[in-house]
């Protein structure tokens, strides 16, 4: 592109120089020839003044010395040379001066000016001044060469200015191209730099805005994939283990296994719906959901987690304080958050796990406590990727807090030892009676 900009600028300079130099060259030529004729006319007039009254009877004339290479000659009325230099017989251009007017023209390769000589109000002769046209052309050509030199200097200056301006114009565009290639290669941190050219600067800002939007969209997609993977992993593992156990045990009650599998599948469906609901919600926006009594939600949690904890020799205790069992909470949100907290307690905690439901000023608080102690810095426990386990992803607690906030609640670390997380959810209004 830089070459193209220089080429366009050079062509523009050339066109401008041609349009300017061509008429200027014509003006120089005409001016030099006009000046030469004017000089010849002055010389002829100066010589005519010296012609005395006795010229007609043979008196000689003392002609002035002409400038440059001009020639002066005095002719009688019949056109014969009397004094000075020139052709012996006056040429047609000079003869026209005998009519009493100054004549100008060419005779061969000479410029000729003839001035009439009058005595007693009649023309008695003429003065002829001439100069070689070759000398005038020599001066014209020298002037043209000077004009060409000036034009070449102007062209060289134009090329230098064009190259500099091309660098100024193309450098930001090349930087934009480099940044775009970096973004296309996967570097979403690449940003275009500003420039001194307002239009290119606007393009850079627009590109940076576009990259930021793309970065947010990609991050949103990555987080959705990570969230879905994290939330679906445990239910899918439980469903698989249940089906494998039923298939591998002779005489197993397949009806019970199918019912358990259906319950797990429904829970998977609710998990998918909840993750999608969170992904579609605007950041920080409250997203209403379905609600059920807190006691029912806790019972479902107990059914899902009693077996996995018991398999590790750990007890799961549930307690619902009086007055809170009938309070309705966002069921799907609470299920997902409690699944995260119980899975976190199973993986990173130890000893018995206690889930307590209590009422606080019209809201529902759910405490999840185990007998372990928090290994992470409490200030970073909810940051995405924060984990002390090689098998952990550091996503669960971050996702749980996002779900709680999307439902208008809050998830906090109440104590580091024994580790206690508190989920606070607003109590939902009971559904209107049917009928």
N, C-alpha and C positions, 0 to 999 in steps of 0.2 A: 504493500500500500504506500510505503514511503516513496518508492520510485514513481508510483502513479501520481502522487501529489506533486513531486518535483517536476515531472513531465508536464502536467497541466499548467503549473506556474511558469515553466520555461516557454511553453507555447503561448501563453497569455502575454508574456514579456515580448516575445518575438513579434506577435501580431501588433502589439502597441508600438514597437519600434518601427516596424514596416509602415504602419499607418502614419507615424509621425515623421520618419526620415524621408519617405518618398516625396511628399509635398515640400518638405524642407529642402531637399536636393534640387527640386525644380525651381524653388524660390532663389536658391543660391546661384543657379545658372543664370536665371533671368536678371538677377541683381548685378552679377558681375558684368554681363554684357551691357546692361543699362548704364552702369557706372562708366564702362569704357566709352560708350557713345557720348555720354555727357562730358567726359574728359576731352574727347575729340572735338566736340562742339565748342567747348571753351577755348581750346587751342585755335580752332578755325576763326572764331569771333575775335580773339586777340590779334590774329594775323590780319583779318579784314580791316581792323581799325588802323593798321599801319599803311594801308594802301592809299596813296595820295590822289589828288585830282588829276595829276598829269599821267596817271597810269595808262589812260587810253592812248596817249601819244608816245608811249615807250619808256616812261620813267620806271626805274627799277624799284623793287620793294625789299626792304630788310625784314625778313621774317624772323619771329622769335624762335628760340631753340625749343623744340617740343619735348615733352616729358616721355619717359620710357622709350619704346621703339616706334613711336608714331612718326608719320611723314606728313609734311606740309607742302602744298604746292598751290601757286596762283595761276589761274587760267584767264585768258581773255574771253570775250563774249562768244567768239567762234570756237572755243574749247581747246585752244592750244596752250601748252605749258609755257608760262613766261618766267617764273622764278620758282625755286624750291625743288622738291623731289616729287615724283609721281609719274604716271604714264604720260607720254607726249601728247596724247589726245584724251580729253576728258571722257570718262565712261558714262553710260546712260544715267546712272544715279547722280553723278555730278552735274550733268547737263540740265537736269530738271531744276537746278538752283538758279539758272538764268531767268527763270520766270519770276524770281523775287522771293522765293520761299526757301527755308532751310530743309534740306533733304537728308534722309538717312537710309542706309541699306547695305547690301553686300556686293562686292565686286570680286569675283574669284574667291580667294581665300582671305580677303581683307574686309574689315569693317570700314565703311566709308560714311563721312559726314561732309556735306558741302554747304557753304554759307555764301549767299550772293554779296557782291561788292557793288555799291551804288554811288553814283556821282550825279549831282543835279537832278535828283529824283528819277534816275534811270539806271538800269543795271549795266555795268561796264565790264563785269567779270565775276569770278568766283574764287573762293579759297576752298581747297580740298584737303581734308585731314583724314588720314587712314592709318590703320594698325592691323597687324596680322591677327586673324582669329585664333591661330594656334597658341599665341601667348595668353589670350584670355582663357582658352580651354585648359591650358596648363594650370592657371590659378584656380579654375573651377574644379579640376581634378584634385588638386591639393586640398581644397576645401572639402571636397567629397571624402577624401581619405581621412581627413580630420573628423568628419561626421561619422564615418564608418568606425573609426577608432573609439569615438565617444559611445557609439551604439554598442560596440563589443564590450567596452568597460561597463556600460549599463547592463548588458546581458550577463556578464560575469557577476556583477553585484546582485542581479536578480536571481541567478542560480544559487549564490551563497545564501541569500535571504530565504529562497525557497527551500533549500536543504535544512536550514535552521528551523523554519516554520514547519516543515514536514516532520522533523524530529519532535517538535513541540506538540504537533497534532497526533502523530502516530504513537508516541510513547505511552500516553494513557490508554489508547486503544489496544496496544500490544499487552499492556498490563492487564486490561480487562480480559483479553483472550487467554492470557496465562492463568488468571484466576478462574475463569470458566473451565479451562482444562483441568485445573486442580480439583474443582468441585465435581466435574464429571468423573474424575478418577477416584472420588470417594472422600476427599478432604473437605468436610463440611465446615471446617474452621477458616477456610480461605475467604478473605474479604478484599474487595477492590478498594484501592486507595483513591482519595480525591485528587482532583487536578485543578489547574487554573482556568480551564475552559468550562464554562457553565453547562453547556449542553452535554459534554462528556461526563462531567461531574454528576449531572442528573441521572445519566445512564448507570454510572457506578452505584449511586444510592439505590436506584431501582433494582439493580442486580443484587446488592447486599440484602435488600428487603426480601427479594425472592428467595435467596439462599437461606435467610433466617426462617421464612415460612416453611421451606422444604425441610430444614433441620428440625423444626418443631413437629412437622408431620411425621418424619422418620422416627423421631424420638417417641412420638405418640404410638406409632405402630410397634416399635421395639418394646415399649413398656406394656402395650396390650398383649403382645406375644408372650413376654416374660410372665405377666400376671396370669394369663390363661394357663400357661404351662405349670406355674406354681400351684394354682388352685385345683387344677384337674389331676395332678400327679397322685395325690393321696387317695381321692375317691376312686380313681381308676385302679390303683394298686389294691385297694380293699375289695373292689368288685372282682378283680381277677383272682385274688386269693380265695374269696368265698366260692367262686365257681370252680376253681381247681380243687378245693377241699371237698366240695359236694361231688365232683366227678371222680375223685380218687377214693372215696369212702364207700365200700360196698353196703348196700341197703340204706343209704342216706335218704332222708326225706327230701326228695327233689322239689316237692311243693314249697317247703320252707326255704330251700335254696333259691327257687325262682322268685318267691316273695321278697327275699332279701336283695336279690339282684335288681328287682323292679324298684325297690326303695332306693338302692344306690344309684340307679339310672335316673330316677326323679331328682335325686340330690345333685347329680351331675348336670341335669337340665337347669336346675335353679342356679347352679354355679356359673354355667355359661351365660345365663340371662343376667346375672348380677355383674359379671365381668364386662359384658357388652354394655350394660346400663352405665357403668362407671366410665367406660371408654368414650361413650357418646356424650357424656355430661361435660359442660363447660367447667374449667377449673374453678373450684370454690363455690359452684352453684349447688343449691339444694335440689335433690332429685327424689320426689316422693316414691314410695314403694308400698307393697302390701304389708299388713301387720297381723300379728297373732299374739295371744297372751304369752307373757314371758315364761310361764311354767311349761307351755307346750314346746317352745323353742329349746328350753333347757333339756327337756326329755329327749328331743331328737338328737341333741348333742351327746347326751349320755349313751344313746343307742349306738352312735357311730364310733365313739371313742372308748367305751368300756373295754371292748375286746382288744384293740391294739395296746392299750396301757396294761391290761391284765396279762397279755402275752409277755410283757417285760417284767412282770412281778410288781407292778405299781398299781396303787389304788386310785380310783376316781371318785371324789366325793362331791355331791351336789347339795346345795341348801338354798331354799327360797324363803326369805324372811316374810313374816305375815304382812299382808297388805300389798305386796308387790306381785303376787302370783297372777292377779287378774289384769295387771297393767299391760297394755298392748305395746309392742315394740316392732320396728321394721324387721320382719322375720328373716328375709333372705340376707339382708345386710348383717344382722346379728349372727346368723349361721356361719357366714363366710368369715367374719372376724373371729368368732370363737374357734372355728376350725384352725385358723392361723395360730391363735394363741395356744391352743392345746397341742398342735403339732410342734410349735416352738418349745413348749414345756417338755414334750416327749423327747425331742431331739437334744435340747441343750440344758434341760433341767434335770432334777433327780427327785426321788422320793414320791410321796403322794401328791396328787393334784387336786386342789379344791376349787370349785366354781360356786360363787356366792352371788345371789341376786338380791338387791335391796332397792328401796325407794328413797329418792332424795328430792324433796320439794317438787313433786310431780314428775320427775324424770326417773329413769331406771339406770342403776349402776350395777355392772356385772364385774366382779373381781375374779381373776384367774391367778391362783397362787400355787407355786411348787416349792420344794424344800431346798432348791439350789440357790446359787447367788449369781448375779449378773457379771459376766466377764467383760462386756463391752463398756466403753465410756457412756454413761447415761445421756450425755449430750449428743451422742451420735447413734443411739440405738435405733432411731427411726429413719436414719439416712439410708437411701437405696444402695445396696452393695455392702453394707456394714455387717460383717459376720466374723466369728472366730473359728468356724468349722469349715473344713475343706469340702464337705458335702453340701454345705449350705450356700444359698444364692444371695442372701441378704435382701430379699425382695418382700418376704411375707409381712414383716411389721410395717414396712412402708406402705404396702398395699392395704393393710388393715386400717391404718390411720386415714388413708385417702377414702376408703369406703365409709368410715365413721363420719368424716367431715362432709362427704357427699350426702349423707342421711341427716345432716344437721347435728351430729353428735361429736364426741371427742374421745380419743384413745390416749391414755397417758401411762407412764411408768410410775406406779405408786411407791414401790420400794425395790431396792436392788438386792436385799438379802433379808428374808427369803424373797425371791423374785415375785413381784406382784404387779400385774397390769390391770388397769381399771378402764372399762368401757362404759361411757356415759351416753345414753340415747334418750331422745325426747319421747315421752309417752304419747302414743298415737290415740286419736279419738276412735271409739268403737264404731263399727260400720252401722249405718242406719238400718232399722228393722225392715224386713221385707213385707210387702203387702200394702 
